[in-house]
């Protein structure tokens, strides 16, 4: 079946460095993707989204890249801060419901 | 700001009990969802609803049912709780069908079945 997955379950990053979190999806018909951040004890929170007619979208300190050829999505976080420590999920919009990957736990080292 | 509120943060129930998890959203969203979250498995969709009194099965509906009598409220029901239903349950809402917009999540209910 269709699935959305992340390449690595954990990522350790030095404070101040850039982080890159990857996600592969398998539904070539998907036209909308979202990155969520989940801090301990909280529900997932929206970070940034991208539609399939775009290759790149930038927010505040975050950039999402979409490569439709290889069905790959990435989230880049610039100048990673301790507050960026969380679990990050990519999600794929299938009609009006979202399918999620397993998540990547990002730990920021001081 | 959109607010999705789940009635309980933590619940402990006994095997065989009927359990109700309640969720309310205040942004007049058409779509509402129930997910469960388990380590290493991400978020898996249990049920969703795109309108009052409408419901659709998600990926793992077995052992669950839902109710949506009012637009703002979506309830998840465990007919007879079992230990394998111990999990974090997340409710979410989003704008109407056909619109690509993000889902907004509640804070989650951690259910333990003993």
Interface residues (C-beta under 8 A of the other chain):
Chain A: X9 X31 X32 X34 X36 X41 X42 X43 X44 X45 X46 X49 X51 X89 X91 X93 X95 X96 X97 X98 X99 X100 X101 X102 X103
Chain B: X4 X31 X33 X35 X40 X41 X42 X43 X44 X45 X48 X50 X58 X90 X92 X94 X96 X97 X98 X99 X100 X102 X103 X104 X105 X106 X107 X108
